[in-house]
């Protein structure tokens, strides 16, 4: 597969900018994980049943799909916020 050279050069970070790129990446990773954890806690607290029991013991696939959709939706919102 051929990759356009300009797109390939956009992925290259100069060495003097590497630390700032790594720090900003780590900040966004931690922020994203915190947002995902908060969203999952809201789902667990808002539901009138045990989410863990429903997914693990009762194997409720529909609930797992809904929680996965919420996580994907939050990921899209976080990525749009990061890109500005």
C-alpha positions as CSV (number, residue, x, y, z in Angstrom):
1,X,0.0,0.0,0.0
2,X,1.4,3.4,-1.0
3,X,1.2,6.2,1.6
4,X,1.5,9.7,0.5
5,X,4.8,11.3,1.6
6,X,3.2,14.4,3.1
7,X,1.0,12.3,5.3
8,X,3.9,10.2,6.4
9,X,6.0,13.3,7.2
10,X,3.1,14.6,9.4
11,X,3.6,11.7,11.7
12,X,7.2,12.5,12.3
13,X,7.9,14.6,15.4
14,X,11.1,16.5,15.7
15,X,13.2,15.4,18.7
16,X,13.1,18.7,20.5
17,X,9.3,18.6,20.5
18,X,9.1,15.0,21.6
19,X,8.8,15.6,25.3
20,X,5.9,18.1,24.9
21,X,4.1,15.7,22.6
22,X,4.5,12.8,25.1
23,X,3.3,15.0,28.0
24,X,0.3,16.2,26.2
25,X,-0.5,12.6,25.0
26,X,-0.3,11.3,28.6
27,X,-2.5,14.1,29.9
28,X,-5.2,13.3,27.3
29,X,-4.9,9.6,28.0
30,X,-5.4,10.1,31.8
31,X,-8.2,12.6,31.1
32,X,-9.9,10.1,28.8
33,X,-9.6,7.3,31.3
34,X,-11.1,9.5,34.1
35,X,-14.0,10.5,31.8
36,X,-14.7,6.8,30.9
37,X,-14.6,5.8,34.6
38,X,-17.0,8.6,35.5
39,X,-19.4,7.6,32.7
40,X,-19.3,4.0,33.9
41,X,-20.0,5.0,37.5
42,X,-22.9,7.1,36.3
43,X,-24.3,4.1,34.4
44,X,-23.9,1.8,37.5
45,X,-25.4,4.3,39.9
46,X,-28.4,5.2,37.6
47,X,-29.3,1.6,36.9
48,X,-31.8,0.0,39.3
49,X,-30.0,-3.4,39.0
50,X,-26.5,-4.7,39.4
51,X,-24.6,-4.1,36.2
52,X,-21.9,-6.6,37.1
53,X,-24.4,-9.3,37.9
54,X,-26.4,-8.7,34.7
55,X,-23.3,-8.9,32.4
56,X,-21.2,-11.5,34.2
57,X,-23.7,-13.9,35.7
58,X,-26.9,-13.5,33.6
59,X,-24.8,-12.8,30.4
60,X,-27.1,-9.9,29.4
61,X,-25.6,-9.1,26.0
62,X,-28.0,-6.2,25.3
63,X,-26.7,-4.4,28.4
64,X,-23.1,-5.0,27.4
65,X,-23.9,-3.5,23.9
66,X,-25.5,-0.4,25.4
67,X,-22.6,0.2,27.8
68,X,-20.2,-0.4,24.8
69,X,-22.1,2.2,22.8
70,X,-21.9,4.7,25.6
71,X,-18.2,4.2,25.8
72,X,-17.8,4.6,22.0
73,X,-19.9,7.8,22.1
74,X,-17.8,9.2,24.8
75,X,-14.7,8.3,22.9
76,X,-16.0,10.2,19.9
77,X,-16.7,13.3,22.0
78,X,-13.3,13.2,23.7
79,X,-11.5,12.8,20.4
80,X,-13.5,15.7,18.9
81,X,-12.6,17.9,21.9
82,X,-8.9,17.0,21.6
83,X,-8.9,17.9,17.9
84,X,-10.5,21.2,18.6
